[in-house]
Each structure stands twice: as structure tokens, then as C-alpha cells.
């Protein structure tokens, strides 16, 4: 029974991929224009060409760097603000509307506002940090307020404050924060790409996607899109594995 279930899981993913590729191929044949909808074969050919170009890896590396910096800044800000608002009612009242405003404002608005005062290379980092901050803020605040006070009191007996934080409090908060971080990473990746498309820094995946659209190189645009999706999945998987190890 277990073996049959395992085989079913292994076979399921390739069959689903094949199904969607077939639908894509049929739609492309119906449209009859690679400029409007390239075939899977044309897209794969463009993807191979992109991956074989050293400049493509420069663009991917630059986008990754912006993501890491922006995500790191946003995570630190979110956790720090959560610690402040969870421990002080006055700051909660003052700062909570700010979190709501950030969550409700479209990414496009932040990009356009920041383009007025920041360099194009900095805008994606800033937008990424802005998108991540409220997500980690809200989750961490909830996690802090959910800490079992009995465990904290018990920890005071055996540990000094700093040690108690990492041995008693953090283990209680970590699962919620880790889950939120994985979700936030997906939003951060999309925010960085969107900001790059609009701000057009010299080296950026978003820049290459925009140029593909500008010059009507639709297979390249589809190939970059597939690459962005694949990289996003890999990033989330890597972070999920890392948080799982840390949790253990």
C-alpha cells in the first residue's frame, strides 16, 4: 500500500507537467504566432540560450543579492517592531496603522515614490524590505503574545535572561516566524522583480524581462518568466529546509 502511494506521488508530478505542456502547445498552435504565444520548444530553446550566457548569471546574481539584502533588512525591521509593539501598548497604538498602510499599498506605488529619491539599484532592495517588514512584524508580534508565561517563569529559575530567550522563548515563537518567513520570501522575490522591471537597474532579471518585452522577444520573455518561477521555488524550498533544521 505504501509502495503504491509512493509510486503514485512520483508519477503524478511528471503527468501534471506533461498535461500543462500539452495545453500550452495546443494553445500556441491555435494562436499561430510565436510573438504572441511561443511554443514550449521555442521557450526551452530560449531558456537554454539564456543559461548559456554568462551575462545572464550576472543579472541573476545581482537580483539575488538585492533579494538577500532586502529580505534581511525587512526581517530585522519586522522582528524589531514586533518586539516593540508587543511589549508596549502605546507603541502598538501609534505604529499599528503604519503596518496596515504598508500592507494595503500596491508595490507599484512604492516603486514610483522611491524612484524619485533613490538610485535604481537601491529601489528593489527598499521595496523588498518594505514588503517583508509588515509580514514578519504581524507574525512575530502574535508569536510573542502567544508565549506561555508559565514556561517563561520556569525559565527564570534556571536561566539568565539572554539564555532564557534562546532556550525558552525563541523555541515557542520559531515555528510561526519560520512559516511566515517562507511566505514572505515568495512575496519578496516578486517585489524585487517588479521593482527591477520599473526601475531598470543595469544588472537585473527584471531589466532583461522588460527588454524582452520591449523588443518583442516573446520566447525570451517566457523563458525568463519560467526561470523566475523556478528560482522562486528553489529559494522557498531552501529556506523551508533551513528553518526545519533550525527548528530541530
Residue pairs with C-beta under 8 A, 6 or more apart in sequence:
21 40
24 39
24 40
25 39
25 40
27 37
28 34
28 37
28 38
28 39
28 40
29 39
31 37
34 42
34 218
34 219
35 216
35 218
36 218
37 218
38 46
38 218
38 219
38 222
42 219
43 219
43 222
43 223
43 226
44 223
45 219
46 217
46 219
46 220
46 222
46 223
47 223
47 226
47 227
49 223
50 56
50 220
50 223
50 224
50 227
51 227
56 208
58 203
59 203
59 204
59 205
59 207
59 208
60 205
60 227
60 231
61 203
62 201
62 203
62 204
63 124
63 192
63 193
63 196
63 204
63 205
63 206
66 121
66 124
66 125
66 128
66 192
66 196
66 204
67 128
67 188
67 189
67 192
67 235
69 125
69 128
70 124
70 125
70 126
70 127
70 128
70 129
70 132
70 188
70 191
70 192
71 128
71 129
71 132
71 184
71 185
71 188
73 125
73 128
73 129
73 132
74 128
74 129
74 130
74 131
74 132
74 133
74 136
74 184
74 188
75 132
75 136
75 181
75 184
77 129
77 133
77 136
77 137
78 132
78 133
78 134
78 135
78 136
78 137
78 140
79 136
79 137
79 140
79 177
81 95
81 99
81 133
81 137
82 136
82 137
82 138
82 139
82 140
82 141
82 143
82 144
83 140
83 144
84 91
84 95
85 91
85 92
85 95
85 96
85 137
85 141
86 92
86 140
86 141
86 144
86 145
87 144
99 134
99 137
99 138
102 130
102 133
102 134
103 134
107 127
107 131
107 190
107 191
107 194
107 195
108 194
108 198
110 126
110 127
110 130
110 195
111 123
111 127
111 194
111 195
111 198
111 199
112 198
114 122
114 123
114 126
114 127
115 123
115 198
115 199
118 126
120 199
120 200
120 201
120 202
121 201
121 202
123 195
123 198
123 199
123 201
124 191
124 192
124 195
124 196
124 199
124 201
124 204
124 206
125 192
127 191
127 192
127 194
127 195
128 188
128 191
128 192
128 195
130 191
131 184
131 187
131 188
131 191
132 184
132 187
132 188
135 180
135 183
135 184
135 187
136 177
136 180
136 181
136 184
138 180
139 176
139 177
139 179
139 180
140 173
140 176
140 177
140 180
142 176
143 172
143 173
143 176
143 177
144 173
146 172
146 173
146 176
147 169
147 172
147 173
148 172
151 168
151 172
152 164
152 168
152 169
154 168
155 164
155 167
155 168
155 169
156 164
158 164
159 167
159 168
174 243
174 246
174 247
175 247
178 243
178 244
178 246
178 247
181 239
181 243
182 236
182 239
182 240
182 243
185 235
185 236
185 239
186 232
186 235
186 236
189 228
189 231
189 232
189 235
190 232
192 206
193 205
193 206
193 209
193 228
194 206
195 206
196 204
196 205
196 206
196 207
197 206
197 207
197 209
197 210
198 206
199 206
200 206
200 207
200 210
201 207
205 224
205 227
205 228
208 220
208 224
209 221
209 224
209 225
209 228
211 217
212 218
212 220
212 221
212 224
213 221
